[in-house]
Amino acid sequence: VSQAFCSATLQLAAGGGGSSELPPPPQAATARCSALMTRSEQLGKFAMLIRRILQNSREDLVPLHDELEALRLYVEIESMRLEDKFDHAITIADDIDEEMVRIPPMLMQPYVENAIWHGMAGKEGRGLIVLHVSRNGDSLTMDISDDGVGRNAPKPAGDMPTKSSLATTITRARLDLIGKQKGRPAGFKYIDLPQGTRVEVSLPWTEEM
């Protein structure tokens, strides 16, 4: 999880995000109460996410369910930070047992982060991010699709291409190592869509013995 994400989340939870102006009473009281509830909920989710990340980081492989739960928390926090600028969904093929399948922890998070920070940041109107998990023979395939501005769009102010590139480089190295250890292909590729981007990540199929 990037430093920028942590800073933005804590700043918003502390009341640093959005306008400080409130509508006249009685609307002011309602708005203040709603804002406090949102910040409390966001802090709660942030604490759950950090706890989940620390738990998962102790293992080389974790249940798919645990990794997807961490991703759900991360996306929900980002959605709150961006004031519900995008919808999101995680879908899993029927032939996959989330508790039995194993994947490396925090492998998908950099791609989801890219879809949010780069795909959604410069998009006009509401966006959509979908993560789909499926099996393809002896491989586990995870697709992240967004209908954002695409990879060739001008980067918004405050964008961090260096950090994004570093995360991609590290993830590529992790996938290369997994492929060598398992003796089967592992990797990812970007696909430019008419509207947005899709990332396809492929891993050797691994189940709990």
HELIX and SHEET records of a PDB file:
HELIX    1   1 GLN A    3  ALA A   13  1                                  11    
HELIX    2   2 GLN A   27  ASN A   56  1                                  30    
HELIX    3   3 LEU A   64  ARG A   81  1                                  18    
HELIX    4   4 GLN A  109  ASN A  114  1                                   6    
HELIX    5   5 ALA A  115  MET A  120  3                                   6    
HELIX    6   6 PRO A  161  LYS A  182  1                                  22    
SHEET    1   A 2 VAL A  62  PRO A  63  0                                        
SHEET    2   A 2 ARG A 102  ILE A 103 -1                                        
SHEET    1   B 5 PHE A  86  ILE A  92  0                                        
SHEET    2   B 5 GLY A 127  ASN A 136  1                                        
SHEET    3   B 5 SER A 139  ASP A 146 -1                                        
SHEET    4   B 5 GLY A 196  PRO A 204 -1                                        
SHEET    5   B 5 GLY A 187  LEU A 193 -1                                        
END                                                                             
